[in-house]
Amino acid sequence: MPEFDWRSPESYKSLQGAEITDIAWECLRRNADYRREYEAMIASSPDGEVTADFRRRWGICFRS
């Protein structure tokens, strides 16, 4: 994987036509606390499902 340079406009070309939800997801998925809690929740979930409490805590919903 190439190194990401946050200062380079080239690194953000894929986001030029992005919707606000795409940008919000990009920020959330980089959040270390979110990633840690997500991994812990999935590991402890018998069915691997995302809980309503987790979605509410992080202000997210999943398309069905």
JOMOFEN-V469376 format. One record per residue. N is the residue number from 1. D_CENTER is the distance of its C-alpha to the mean C-alpha in Angstrom with 2 decimals. Layout:
n->N d_center->D_CENTER
n->N d_center->D_CENTER
This chain:
n->1 d_center->18.51
n->2 d_center->19.76
n->3 d_center->19.08
n->4 d_center->16.78
n->5 d_center->18.93
n->6 d_center->17.19
n->7 d_center->20.72
n->8 d_center->21.47
n->9 d_center->21.31
n->10 d_center->21.15
n->11 d_center->17.67
n->12 d_center->16.45
n->13 d_center->18.68
n->14 d_center->16.08
n->15 d_center->14.65
n->16 d_center->18.20
n->17 d_center->18.24
n->18 d_center->14.68
n->19 d_center->14.46
n->20 d_center->13.11
n->21 d_center->10.41
n->22 d_center->9.28
n->23 d_center->9.50
n->24 d_center->7.80
n->25 d_center->4.53
n->26 d_center->5.54
n->27 d_center->6.45
n->28 d_center->4.09
n->29 d_center->2.51
n->30 d_center->6.27
n->31 d_center->7.45
n->32 d_center->9.93
n->33 d_center->10.83
n->34 d_center->7.67
n->35 d_center->7.72
n->36 d_center->11.44
n->37 d_center->11.66
n->38 d_center->9.66
n->39 d_center->11.99
n->40 d_center->14.91
n->41 d_center->14.53
n->42 d_center->14.42
n->43 d_center->17.25
n->44 d_center->19.33
n->45 d_center->18.90
n->46 d_center->21.92
n->47 d_center->20.43
n->48 d_center->16.82
n->49 d_center->15.75
n->50 d_center->13.07
n->51 d_center->15.37
n->52 d_center->16.14
n->53 d_center->16.25
n->54 d_center->12.70
n->55 d_center->11.60
n->56 d_center->14.21
n->57 d_center->13.38
n->58 d_center->9.86
n->59 d_center->11.23
n->60 d_center->9.38
n->61 d_center->11.35
n->62 d_center->11.34
n->63 d_center->13.87
n->64 d_center->16.83
